Amino acid sequence: MKITLKDGKILEYSEPKHLYEIAGDISEGLMRASLAAEVDGKVLGMGEVIESDATIAFLTFDDQKGKDVFRHTASHILAQAVKRLYPDSKLAIGPAIENGFYYDIDSEVSFTPEVLEKISAEMKKIVKENLPVRKIIKSRSDALKYFEEKGEIYKVELISDLPEDAEISFYEQGEFTDLCAGPHISSTGKVKAFTLTGTAGAYWRGDEKNKMLQRIYGTAFTNKADMEEFLAAQEEARKRDHNKLGRELEIFTTVDVIGQGLPVLLPKGTKIIQTLQRWVEDYEEANGWLRTKTPLMAKSDLYKISGHWDHYLDGMFVMGDPESDKEVFALRPMTCPFQYQAYLSKMRSYRDLPLRYGETSTLFRNEASGEMHGLIRVRQFTISEGHLMCRPDQLEDEFKNCLEMTNYMLKTLGLYEDVSYRFSQWDPENREKYIGTDEQWAEAQGTMKTILDDLGLEYKIGIGEAAFYGPKLDIQIKNVFGKEDTLITIQVDQMLAEKFGMEYTDSDGSKKNPYIIHRTSIGCYERTLALLIEKYAGAFPTWLAPVQAKILPITDAQKEYAHEYAKVLRTNGVLVEVDDRNEKIGYKIREAQLEKIPYMLIVGEKEIEAGAVSVRSRKAGDLGQVSKEDFIANITKEIREKVR
């Protein structure tokens, strides 16, 4: 048999070989470092036997897939330790995740920090025992019997969902055997460095109707130094976490009696959103976008035309009983069907296109409670939404213009270097999820691929990530903990115009449906605010800061001067506060520093005599005495130019 390696080199064997033997033939170092191997696109454990021609790439801890295999084994070590210490606990699932692993467990024991210490100590024993990890195959009936006898109700449920003729893999290490698709590393002794990082509640199978389990999180590395470096970075991330910092800086809060996923923006957060919104709206209008203002809700009839009623109902807030009420309303999850009505308000000619409608839209989506996260994932949010109707010959230029506008905004905000691009396509194997014909999807995706390739854009492909009516370019970004979300979307839609009867009269007098581009320019304002809090650790650029300068009079004698200058600054568009409390100046400075104010203006008798202020910059430190006029000129220039 011929084994083709990643570098193109070919090895030939006359008999079957274990993967670890093949790695050893290449080098002893590779055999020691390899955690698994990707064989013809499938990840396998090093103990698997290769019997025919194959293409093989060996995976070490430097590869994400290698890390996943390593950490998956760490999750089994965690589960084994829990079962040793608390035998009545029931195990659910325990996968590897991007930066670690977790295991969901049903237990009467509360996994407090003290209990986690005991579990961690037991895990260390299991690692020291260096237990071989062995794969076992059982029939579905034998697998059910095995876990029924052990009372592992969650494993029984998982197996019951599998086909009758399924062959089911187990992995055994010492006395512990777990249901698992694998693969795993060869022994527990390889997990040299690990730590349990915390706990959380998690509904079984992510369904809030099911029982709440306890989820234990952890991470694992091949050496302690790398783990300590990672944990230090995580600690820094916690300091930047918008959920923590946003509350400390009085940007937003949440209230139980209002509801989960419904944050309250406080004055400072509201001011930042207002600054962003005015900037976005002004820029869009300068680039040919017309403003609309459409209702926050509509009858079900509108959503039935668009397809949302059939394809998105679970994500909508519905008012009324669809079975009995004549008129049922729903809060809007997106603005497109509303803006189409603006297009339909009169007849359109090819000369009217492109027609660009923009709106600052408040939307409502019924996210699952387990998905809520600060300002990043919420149930009510505001988005810079727009829909562009154009002719086929205009599509590429208009798509490019939308992307250029988005990139300009990302660069201005300082987020451009943090994003990646995903070409989200449909999944033809999940046909009921989408509207339109196979031919329409092929045309839409082919058109969009041509556009993206012509732009030279580097992107990943996401199968099954398309909207139900068309493919899209998702601009992705990660929060401080590495969790990826979509920040901005630009979609090509060749289907909804026909469903809504949107037409234009072409130059030859024929009626045609326009192409539609759905786009956001800055995305969801709440999510963008969360990312900006984390990006700048709350120390916003001056143009975005909710308080851009704070005047600090040294004594009561300077209060009047401070307030008069504050009026002048406000007249020039500067967001300013005066701290005229009866406190020492050092205390006032420290308070302003904690609030991350860009400029502190200290006022004493010398400053009054000179008609000046003493300026302390958050970035540059003490700038000394500056005339009032010069400070206004400097700060307004910084704000106007959106300096970061």
Beta strands, then each sheet from edge to edge (+ up, - down):
strand 1: 2-5
strand 2: 10-12
strand 3: 17-18
strand 4: 36-39
strand 5: 42-45
strand 6: 49-50
strand 7: 54-59
strand 8: 90-91
strand 9: 96-97
strand 10: 100-106
strand 11: 134-139
strand 12: 167-173
strand 13: 176-179
strand 14: 193-203
strand 15: 212-221
strand 16: 252-253
strand 17: 264-265
strand 18: 290-291
strand 19: 297-299
strand 20: 318-319
strand 21: 329-331
strand 22: 355-364
strand 23: 380-390
strand 24: 419-425
strand 25: 460-463
strand 26: 472-478
strand 27: 484-493
strand 28: 504-505
strand 29: 511-512
strand 30: 515-524
strand 31: 549-553
strand 32: 576-578
strand 33: 599-603
strand 34: 612-617
strand 35: 621-627
sheet 1: 2+ 1- 7- 4+ 5-
sheet 2: 3+ 6-
sheet 3: 8+ 10- 9+
sheet 4: 8+ 10- 15+ 14-
sheet 5: 11+ 12- 13+
sheet 6: 16+ 17-
sheet 7: 18+ 22+ 23- 30+ 27- 26+ 24- 25-
sheet 8: 19+ 21- 20+
sheet 9: 28+ 29-
sheet 10: 32+ 31+ 33+ 34- 35+
end
